[in-house]
Amino acid sequence: MINDSIALVSGGGNIFRTIVGGNFSSVAIQNYDFQLQIYPNPASNIITMQYQLPIGEAVSLIIYDIQGNIVASINPGIQNIGNQQATFDASGLPNGAYYILLSAGGNQQTGSFTIRKT
């Protein structure tokens, strides 16, 4: 409830609103951009992933190698709206290119990073 007259409900990728005595109407989410940033890139050990959530949701990050094999997953759980970050210790991975799949609700974004050890 926003106040005594207006209520909001979400589900199935929609936001519904009503006023007392009114019918529900759908308000579609227009832009779901995580603004995913991965640094440092290239890296040799700790990777930081920063992203922005337009709504609070359960988040997962899955890291793949270049062949598409899952090498790690991070499940921070339900996170609040706004700027978030997660870290990953990549020191056990060999040199090469990797991908990160960020999922929140039914939305996904992919980023990439490179491991380069001297």
Order of alpha helices (4+ residues) and beta strands (2+ residues): beta-beta-beta-beta-beta-beta-beta-beta-beta-beta
